[in-house]
């Protein structure tokens, strides 16, 4: 044993990696993992944590949350949202730009960053917006430190307008040179608004009208358009909240063509179904894209297993309770909290044999870290990585209740569900931030992450808008 002393040793647990499970202890010093091995080989530690009977996994990386600050703090803020994350075993979040103001300029980025630095309990990235009005801001936002960009092809909270296809293509040309990934809300906005207006004109206000307005082709078309633009330009894209089984063949097709495309789905698409919207209170599950018919669930689970879908995120989207109930579906706010319940729900899937524990680590930790340039620092338990660690009790049961949510949005579609497996301790950079369902960390401990993406690989550069404006004669 070395004579050196380290900060913390996690002793006697079972380490969960993407490759498998093995018994080992973890040594932590100065916020980083310094050793993984037999307890007897670790240096002496000032603090020891007994992990016997527990699974020790990397902190979850959730690349899709809405913490609503600035501008909509009656729904959520950085303190409440990040506390929910920590309690759920999520140690890194990427926060979306559709706040008020949106993250479309350096000034607005700095406003949000200041709120996050003051209040976040977990590490964070901040998305920049790809909009028609701010294409000239994209390089400066990259320089300022955005984790990536968000493109809203379909409408969402904040009602940010969908850019024209010309603006999207030019935006992808710019992003291809920057190398950062663009997360896409892939719904065809003209189709969904056309159909929604038809539903409203016909007096359809029932929960199923929302799904009818956003029928499957709305998602399939937008995904294909995004992938074609990405292939043409070399931009890196990420398809957010994939809900639709009909999209899976196209995802496999474009991945086979070499498009740098990653895809997420959400626990709610795996566990909830549109049929339940017809039950009393069913309107609460309204979100965009919609939760679809139950027939979509098995293909989505298969997509997780075969790698067509890369990761689990949450689209944590809280609202006030008063915004989530009523008899007019068009007046129901879209989305609900998820960052505190995602890991328990997926641990329950492990307990029931739908996933292996290594699959869970891949889908909730490693894949997101790789896609967004954080792997090796986040998403893994190995020497040199940040000591972002979740200790899980696989034998414990947890009853999901809205009253237990740290989120300001006390709405839970899984009310009363009993799941197997729960996080009992969450560490961020070596500090315990949540323990046995109680926050013990300090607001403002979270730091902004810095993605380290591979070198950009732009394509068809001779015909970009930039090149065409620079050359009056044919550059090719």
VEXDREN-2710 file (C-alpha; in Angstrom, 1 decimal):
% VEXDREN-2710
k/r/px/py/pz
1/UNK/0.0/0.0/0.0
2/UNK/1.2/3.5/-0.8
3/UNK/2.2/5.9/1.9
4/UNK/0.2/8.6/0.2
5/UNK/-3.2/9.6/1.5
6/UNK/-6.2/10.2/-0.7
7/UNK/-9.5/11.9/0.0
8/UNK/-12.0/9.0/-0.3
9/UNK/-12.2/5.3/-0.9
10/UNK/-15.4/3.5/-1.9
11/UNK/-14.9/0.0/-0.6
12/UNK/-16.3/-3.3/-1.5
13/UNK/-18.8/-2.5/-4.2
14/UNK/-19.5/-4.0/-7.6
15/UNK/-18.3/-1.7/-10.4
16/UNK/-20.6/-1.4/-13.4
17/UNK/-19.0/-0.5/-16.7
18/UNK/-20.2/-0.8/-20.3
19/UNK/-18.1/-4.0/-20.6
20/UNK/-19.4/-5.8/-17.5
21/UNK/-19.6/-6.0/-13.7
22/UNK/-16.7/-6.7/-11.4
23/UNK/-15.9/-6.4/-7.6
24/UNK/-13.5/-3.5/-6.9
25/UNK/-12.9/-0.4/-4.8
26/UNK/-12.4/3.1/-6.0
27/UNK/-9.9/5.7/-4.8
28/UNK/-10.7/9.4/-5.2
29/UNK/-8.5/12.4/-4.7
30/UNK/-8.9/16.0/-5.6
31/UNK/-12.1/15.4/-7.4
32/UNK/-10.8/12.6/-9.7
33/UNK/-10.6/8.9/-9.7
34/UNK/-7.0/7.8/-9.0
35/UNK/-7.4/4.0/-8.6
36/UNK/-9.8/1.1/-9.2
37/UNK/-8.8/-2.2/-7.7
38/UNK/-8.7/-4.3/-4.6
39/UNK/-9.2/-2.4/-1.4
40/UNK/-5.8/-3.5/-0.1
41/UNK/-4.1/-1.8/-2.9
42/UNK/-5.6/1.6/-2.4
43/UNK/-3.8/4.3/-0.5
44/UNK/-5.1/5.2/2.9
45/UNK/-8.1/7.4/2.7
46/UNK/-9.4/10.2/4.9
47/UNK/-13.0/8.9/4.3
48/UNK/-14.2/5.5/3.5
49/UNK/-17.6/4.7/2.0
50/UNK/-19.0/1.1/2.5
51/UNK/-20.4/0.0/-0.9
52/UNK/-20.9/-3.7/0.0
53/UNK/-24.1/-5.0/-1.7
54/UNK/-24.2/-1.9/-3.9
55/UNK/-23.5/-1.3/-7.6
56/UNK/-21.1/1.6/-8.3
57/UNK/-21.7/3.2/-11.7
58/UNK/-20.7/6.4/-13.4
59/UNK/-22.8/9.5/-12.9
60/UNK/-25.6/9.8/-15.5
61/UNK/-25.1/12.3/-18.3
62/UNK/-28.4/13.7/-19.5
63/UNK/-28.0/15.8/-22.6
64/UNK/-31.7/17.0/-22.7
65/UNK/-33.1/19.1/-19.8
66/UNK/-35.2/22.3/-19.5
67/UNK/-34.5/24.1/-16.2
68/UNK/-36.5/27.2/-17.4
69/UNK/-34.2/29.8/-16.0
70/UNK/-34.1/32.6/-17.0
71/UNK/-37.7/33.7/-17.7
72/UNK/-39.9/30.8/-16.6
73/UNK/-38.9/30.2/-13.0
74/UNK/-42.5/29.4/-11.9
75/UNK/-41.9/26.1/-13.7
76/UNK/-38.3/25.4/-12.6
77/UNK/-35.0/27.0/-11.9
78/UNK/-31.4/25.9/-11.8
79/UNK/-31.5/25.1/-8.1
80/UNK/-34.6/22.9/-8.2
81/UNK/-33.8/21.2/-11.5
82/UNK/-30.2/20.4/-10.6
83/UNK/-31.3/19.1/-7.2
84/UNK/-33.7/16.7/-8.9
85/UNK/-30.8/15.6/-11.2
86/UNK/-28.5/14.9/-8.2
87/UNK/-31.2/12.9/-6.4
88/UNK/-31.7/10.9/-9.5
89/UNK/-28.1/10.0/-10.0
90/UNK/-27.6/12.5/-12.8
91/UNK/-24.3/14.4/-12.5
92/UNK/-24.1/16.2/-15.8
93/UNK/-26.9/17.9/-17.7
94/UNK/-27.1/19.8/-21.0
95/UNK/-29.7/22.6/-20.7
96/UNK/-31.8/23.7/-23.7
97/UNK/-31.8/27.2/-25.1
98/UNK/-35.6/27.9/-25.2
99/UNK/-35.6/30.1/-22.2
100/UNK/-36.5/33.8/-22.0
101/UNK/-34.3/35.2/-23.4
102/UNK/-33.2/32.3/-25.6
103/UNK/-29.5/31.5/-25.9
104/UNK/-29.0/33.0/-29.3
105/UNK/-26.2/35.5/-28.5
106/UNK/-23.1/35.8/-26.3
107/UNK/-25.0/38.2/-24.0
108/UNK/-27.8/35.7/-23.5
109/UNK/-25.4/32.8/-23.0
110/UNK/-23.6/34.7/-20.3
111/UNK/-26.9/35.5/-18.5
112/UNK/-27.8/31.8/-18.3
113/UNK/-24.3/30.8/-17.4
114/UNK/-24.4/33.1/-14.4
115/UNK/-27.6/31.6/-13.2
116/UNK/-26.2/28.1/-13.6
117/UNK/-22.9/28.9/-11.9
118/UNK/-24.7/30.4/-8.9
119/UNK/-27.2/27.6/-8.3
120/UNK/-26.4/24.3/-10.0
121/UNK/-25.8/21.2/-7.9
122/UNK/-24.4/19.3/-10.9
123/UNK/-22.1/19.9/-13.8
124/UNK/-23.7/21.4/-16.9
125/UNK/-23.5/22.3/-20.5
126/UNK/-25.5/25.1/-22.1
127/UNK/-26.9/24.8/-25.7
128/UNK/-26.8/27.6/-28.1
129/UNK/-29.8/28.1/-30.4
130/UNK/-29.6/27.6/-34.2
131/UNK/-32.1/30.0/-35.5
132/UNK/-32.7/31.9/-38.7
133/UNK/-31.9/35.2/-37.1
134/UNK/-28.5/34.3/-35.4
135/UNK/-26.4/32.3/-37.9
136/UNK/-23.7/35.0/-37.6
137/UNK/-23.6/34.2/-33.8
138/UNK/-22.8/30.5/-34.1
139/UNK/-19.0/30.7/-34.2
140/UNK/-18.9/33.2/-31.3
141/UNK/-21.2/30.9/-29.2
142/UNK/-18.8/28.1/-29.8
143/UNK/-15.9/30.2/-28.6
144/UNK/-17.9/31.2/-25.5
145/UNK/-18.3/27.5/-24.6
146/UNK/-21.7/26.2/-25.6
147/UNK/-21.9/22.4/-25.4
148/UNK/-23.6/22.2/-28.8
149/UNK/-26.6/23.7/-30.6
150/UNK/-30.3/23.1/-30.6
151/UNK/-32.5/23.3/-33.7
152/UNK/-36.2/23.4/-33.3
153/UNK/-37.8/22.1/-36.4
154/UNK/-41.1/21.7/-34.5
155/UNK/-42.6/24.1/-32.0
156/UNK/-42.0/23.8/-28.3
157/UNK/-42.2/25.9/-25.1
158/UNK/-41.1/29.4/-25.9
159/UNK/-42.6/29.2/-29.4
160/UNK/-39.3/29.7/-31.2
161/UNK/-39.9/29.9/-35.0
162/UNK/-38.7/27.0/-37.1
163/UNK/-35.9/28.2/-39.5
164/UNK/-36.4/27.8/-43.2
165/UNK/-34.7/24.9/-44.9
166/UNK/-32.2/27.4/-46.5
167/UNK/-31.2/28.7/-43.1
168/UNK/-30.9/25.2/-41.7
169/UNK/-28.6/24.1/-44.5
170/UNK/-26.5/27.2/-44.1
171/UNK/-26.4/26.7/-40.3
172/UNK/-25.2/23.1/-40.8
173/UNK/-22.5/24.4/-43.2
174/UNK/-21.3/26.6/-40.3
175/UNK/-21.6/23.9/-37.7
176/UNK/-19.7/21.4/-39.9
177/UNK/-16.7/23.7/-39.7
178/UNK/-17.1/24.2/-35.9
179/UNK/-17.4/20.4/-35.2
180/UNK/-19.9/20.8/-32.3
181/UNK/-23.0/18.6/-32.4
182/UNK/-26.5/19.9/-33.1
183/UNK/-29.4/18.4/-31.3
184/UNK/-32.6/18.5/-33.3
185/UNK/-36.3/18.6/-32.4
186/UNK/-37.2/16.6/-35.5
187/UNK/-40.8/17.3/-36.4
188/UNK/-42.1/18.9/-39.6
189/UNK/-43.5/22.2/-38.4
190/UNK/-45.7/23.1/-41.5
191/UNK/-47.4/19.7/-41.4
192/UNK/-48.1/19.7/-37.7
193/UNK/-49.5/23.2/-37.7
194/UNK/-51.6/22.5/-40.7
195/UNK/-53.1/19.4/-39.0
196/UNK/-53.4/21.1/-35.6
197/UNK/-55.4/24.0/-37.1
198/UNK/-57.7/21.5/-38.9
199/UNK/-58.3/19.7/-35.6
200/UNK/-59.1/23.0/-33.8
201/UNK/-61.4/24.1/-36.6
202/UNK/-63.3/20.8/-36.3
203/UNK/-63.7/21.2/-32.6
204/UNK/-61.3/18.4/-31.7
205/UNK/-59.9/19.2/-28.2
206/UNK/-59.6/15.7/-26.9
207/UNK/-56.1/14.3/-25.9
208/UNK/-55.9/12.2/-29.1
209/UNK/-56.1/15.3/-31.3
210/UNK/-52.6/16.2/-30.2
211/UNK/-51.3/12.9/-31.5
212/UNK/-53.3/13.2/-34.7
213/UNK/-51.7/16.5/-35.4
214/UNK/-48.3/15.1/-35.0
215/UNK/-48.8/11.7/-36.7
216/UNK/-45.7/9.6/-37.5
217/UNK/-44.8/11.1/-40.8
218/UNK/-44.2/14.4/-39.0
219/UNK/-41.2/12.9/-37.2
220/UNK/-40.1/10.6/-40.1
221/UNK/-39.8/13.5/-42.6
222/UNK/-37.9/15.8/-40.3
223/UNK/-35.5/13.1/-39.3
224/UNK/-34.7/12.3/-43.0
225/UNK/-34.4/16.0/-44.0
226/UNK/-32.0/16.5/-41.0
227/UNK/-29.9/13.5/-41.9
228/UNK/-29.7/14.5/-45.6
229/UNK/-28.4/18.0/-44.7
230/UNK/-26.0/16.5/-42.2
231/UNK/-24.6/14.1/-44.8
232/UNK/-24.2/16.8/-47.4
233/UNK/-22.5/19.3/-45.1
234/UNK/-20.6/17.0/-42.6
235/UNK/-22.4/18.4/-39.6
236/UNK/-22.7/16.3/-36.5
237/UNK/-26.3/15.9/-35.4
238/UNK/-28.2/14.3/-32.5
239/UNK/-31.9/13.4/-32.9
240/UNK/-33.7/14.3/-29.7
241/UNK/-36.6/12.4/-28.1
242/UNK/-37.1/9.8/-30.7
243/UNK/-40.6/8.4/-30.2
244/UNK/-41.5/6.7/-33.4
245/UNK/-40.9/3.1/-34.5
246/UNK/-41.3/4.2/-38.1
247/UNK/-38.1/6.3/-37.8
248/UNK/-35.9/3.3/-37.0
249/UNK/-35.2/2.0/-40.5
250/UNK/-34.2/5.5/-41.6
251/UNK/-31.9/5.9/-38.6
252/UNK/-30.2/2.6/-39.5
253/UNK/-30.0/3.6/-43.2
254/UNK/-28.2/6.9/-42.5
255/UNK/-25.9/5.5/-39.8
256/UNK/-24.9/2.8/-42.3
257/UNK/-24.1/5.6/-44.8
258/UNK/-21.7/7.1/-42.3
259/UNK/-23.7/10.1/-41.2
260/UNK/-22.4/11.3/-37.8
261/UNK/-25.8/11.0/-36.2
262/UNK/-26.7/10.0/-32.6
263/UNK/-30.2/9.3/-31.3
264/UNK/-31.8/9.5/-27.9
265/UNK/-35.1/8.1/-26.7
266/UNK/-36.8/8.8/-23.3
267/UNK/-38.2/6.6/-20.5
268/UNK/-41.7/8.0/-21.1
269/UNK/-41.7/6.6/-24.7
270/UNK/-40.6/3.2/-23.4
271/UNK/-43.1/3.0/-20.5
272/UNK/-46.1/5.2/-21.4
273/UNK/-48.6/5.0/-24.3
274/UNK/-51.1/7.2/-26.0
275/UNK/-53.9/4.9/-25.2
276/UNK/-53.7/6.0/-21.6
277/UNK/-54.4/9.6/-22.6
278/UNK/-58.1/8.6/-22.8
279/UNK/-58.1/7.8/-19.1
280/UNK/-59.0/10.5/-16.5
281/UNK/-56.0/12.8/-16.1
282/UNK/-54.4/11.3/-19.2
283/UNK/-53.8/14.8/-20.7
284/UNK/-50.9/15.2/-18.2
285/UNK/-48.7/13.2/-20.6
286/UNK/-49.0/15.7/-23.4
287/UNK/-45.5/16.5/-24.8
288/UNK/-43.7/17.1/-28.1
289/UNK/-43.1/14.8/-29.9
290/UNK/-46.1/13.0/-28.5
291/UNK/-46.2/9.7/-26.6
292/UNK/-47.3/7.3/-29.3
293/UNK/-49.4/4.1/-29.4
294/UNK/-48.1/1.1/-27.4
295/UNK/-47.1/-0.6/-30.6
296/UNK/-44.1/1.7/-30.8
297/UNK/-42.6/0.5/-27.5
298/UNK/-41.1/-2.9/-28.4
299/UNK/-39.3/-1.5/-31.5
300/UNK/-37.8/1.3/-29.4
301/UNK/-36.5/-1.2/-26.8
302/UNK/-35.0/-3.2/-29.7
303/UNK/-33.4/0.0/-31.0
304/UNK/-31.7/0.4/-27.6
305/UNK/-30.4/-3.1/-27.7
306/UNK/-29.0/-3.1/-31.3
307/UNK/-27.5/0.4/-31.1
308/UNK/-29.8/2.2/-33.5
309/UNK/-30.8/4.4/-30.5
310/UNK/-27.6/5.5/-28.7
311/UNK/-28.8/6.8/-25.4
312/UNK/-31.5/7.6/-22.8
313/UNK/-32.2/11.2/-22.0
314/UNK/-35.2/12.7/-20.3
315/UNK/-36.5/16.0/-21.9
316/UNK/-37.1/17.0/-18.3
317/UNK/-39.7/19.7/-19.0
318/UNK/-41.5/20.8/-15.8
319/UNK/-44.6/23.1/-15.6
320/UNK/-46.8/24.3/-12.9
321/UNK/-49.5/21.8/-11.9
322/UNK/-52.2/24.2/-13.1
323/UNK/-50.7/24.1/-16.6
324/UNK/-51.0/20.4/-16.9
325/UNK/-54.7/19.6/-16.3
326/UNK/-57.9/20.5/-18.2
327/UNK/-60.4/19.4/-20.8
328/UNK/-58.8/21.3/-23.8
329/UNK/-55.7/19.5/-24.9
330/UNK/-54.4/22.6/-26.8
331/UNK/-54.3/24.5/-23.4
332/UNK/-52.2/21.8/-21.7
333/UNK/-48.5/22.6/-21.4
334/UNK/-46.2/20.1/-23.1
335/UNK/-43.8/18.1/-21.0
336/UNK/-43.2/17.0/-17.4
337/UNK/-40.3/16.3/-15.1
338/UNK/-38.1/13.3/-15.7
339/UNK/-34.5/13.9/-14.5
340/UNK/-35.1/12.4/-11.0
341/UNK/-36.9/9.3/-12.1
342/UNK/-35.0/8.2/-15.3
343/UNK/-32.3/6.1/-13.6
344/UNK/-34.8/4.3/-11.2
345/UNK/-37.0/3.5/-14.2
346/UNK/-34.1/2.1/-16.2
347/UNK/-32.8/0.2/-13.1
348/UNK/-36.2/-1.4/-13.0
349/UNK/-35.8/-2.4/-16.6
350/UNK/-32.5/-4.1/-15.6
351/UNK/-34.2/-5.9/-12.7
352/UNK/-36.8/-7.2/-15.1
353/UNK/-34.3/-8.4/-17.7
354/UNK/-35.1/-5.8/-20.4
355/UNK/-31.6/-4.4/-20.2
356/UNK/-28.3/-5.6/-18.7
357/UNK/-26.5/-3.3/-16.2
358/UNK/-23.7/-2.7/-18.7
359/UNK/-26.4/-1.6/-21.2
360/UNK/-27.7/0.8/-18.6
361/UNK/-24.3/2.3/-18.2
362/UNK/-23.8/2.6/-21.9
363/UNK/-27.2/4.2/-22.6
364/UNK/-27.2/6.6/-19.6
365/UNK/-23.5/7.5/-19.2
366/UNK/-21.0/6.5/-21.8
367/UNK/-22.8/7.1/-25.1
368/UNK/-23.8/10.6/-24.2
369/UNK/-20.3/11.5/-23.0
370/UNK/-18.8/10.1/-26.3
371/UNK/-21.3/11.9/-28.5
372/UNK/-20.7/15.3/-27.0
373/UNK/-16.9/15.2/-26.4
374/UNK/-16.8/14.4/-22.7
375/UNK/-15.8/10.7/-22.6
376/UNK/-12.8/10.0/-20.3
377/UNK/-13.7/12.9/-18.1
378/UNK/-17.4/12.0/-17.7
379/UNK/-19.3/8.8/-18.3
380/UNK/-16.8/6.3/-17.1
381/UNK/-15.1/4.9/-13.9
382/UNK/-11.4/4.8/-14.5
383/UNK/-8.3/6.6/-13.3
384/UNK/-8.2/10.2/-14.5
385/UNK/-11.9/10.6/-14.9
386/UNK/-14.0/13.0/-12.7
387/UNK/-15.2/11.2/-9.7
388/UNK/-18.9/11.4/-10.7
389/UNK/-20.2/8.3/-9.2
390/UNK/-23.6/6.9/-8.3
391/UNK/-24.0/4.1/-5.8
392/UNK/-27.1/2.0/-6.5
393/UNK/-28.9/-0.4/-4.3
394/UNK/-30.2/-3.0/-6.8
395/UNK/-32.4/-4.7/-4.2
396/UNK/-34.2/-1.7/-2.9
397/UNK/-37.7/-0.7/-4.0
398/UNK/-38.7/2.9/-4.6
399/UNK/-42.3/4.2/-4.9
400/UNK/-42.4/7.1/-7.3
401/UNK/-44.4/10.0/-6.0
402/UNK/-44.7/13.6/-7.2
403/UNK/-44.4/14.9/-3.6
404/UNK/-40.9/13.5/-3.5
405/UNK/-39.7/15.4/-6.6
406/UNK/-37.2/18.2/-6.0
407/UNK/-38.5/19.8/-9.2
408/UNK/-40.8/22.7/-9.0
409/UNK/-43.1/20.9/-11.4
410/UNK/-44.9/18.4/-9.1
411/UNK/-46.4/16.3/-11.9
412/UNK/-45.5/12.6/-12.3
413/UNK/-47.1/10.3/-14.9
414/UNK/-45.6/7.4/-12.9
415/UNK/-47.4/8.3/-9.7
416/UNK/-47.4/5.3/-7.3
417/UNK/-45.3/3.1/-9.5
418/UNK/-43.0/0.8/-7.5
419/UNK/-39.6/0.2/-9.2
420/UNK/-36.7/-2.1/-8.3
421/UNK/-33.3/-0.4/-7.8
422/UNK/-32.6/3.1/-6.7
423/UNK/-29.6/5.5/-6.3
424/UNK/-28.6/5.9/-2.7
425/UNK/-25.6/8.1/-3.1
426/UNK/-24.5/10.6/-5.8
427/UNK/-21.0/12.1/-5.9
428/UNK/-19.9/14.9/-8.1
429/UNK/-16.2/15.4/-8.6
430/UNK/-15.6/13.4/-5.4
431/UNK/-18.1/15.3/-3.2
432/UNK/-21.3/13.7/-2.0
433/UNK/-24.2/15.8/-3.3
434/UNK/-27.1/13.5/-2.5
435/UNK/-27.5/10.7/-0.1
436/UNK/-30.6/8.4/0.7
437/UNK/-33.0/10.8/-1.0
438/UNK/-31.7/13.9/0.7
439/UNK/-29.7/16.8/-0.9
440/UNK/-26.4/17.3/1.0
441/UNK/-24.5/19.2/-1.7
442/UNK/-24.1/23.0/-2.0
443/UNK/-25.8/25.0/-4.7
444/UNK/-23.3/26.4/-7.1
445/UNK/-20.9/23.5/-6.8
446/UNK/-21.7/22.5/-10.4
447/UNK/-19.3/23.6/-13.1
448/UNK/-19.7/24.2/-16.9
449/UNK/-18.2/21.3/-18.9
450/UNK/-16.0/21.8/-21.9
451/UNK/-16.5/19.4/-24.8
452/UNK/-13.5/18.1/-26.7
453/UNK/-14.9/17.0/-30.0
454/UNK/-12.9/15.3/-32.9
455/UNK/-11.6/17.5/-35.6
456/UNK/-14.4/18.8/-37.9
457/UNK/-15.0/17.0/-41.2
458/UNK/-17.0/19.5/-43.4
459/UNK/-18.1/18.3/-46.8
460/UNK/-19.1/19.9/-50.1
461/UNK/-17.3/23.1/-49.0
462/UNK/-16.9/24.5/-52.5
463/UNK/-20.7/25.0/-52.7
464/UNK/-21.5/26.5/-49.3
465/UNK/-23.0/29.9/-49.0
466/UNK/-19.7/31.2/-47.6
467/UNK/-17.7/29.9/-50.6
468/UNK/-20.3/31.0/-53.1
469/UNK/-20.3/34.5/-51.8
470/UNK/-16.5/34.6/-51.9
471/UNK/-16.2/33.4/-55.5
472/UNK/-18.1/35.0/-58.3
473/UNK/-16.9/32.4/-60.8
474/UNK/-17.3/28.7/-60.4
475/UNK/-15.1/27.6/-57.6
476/UNK/-15.4/23.9/-58.6
END
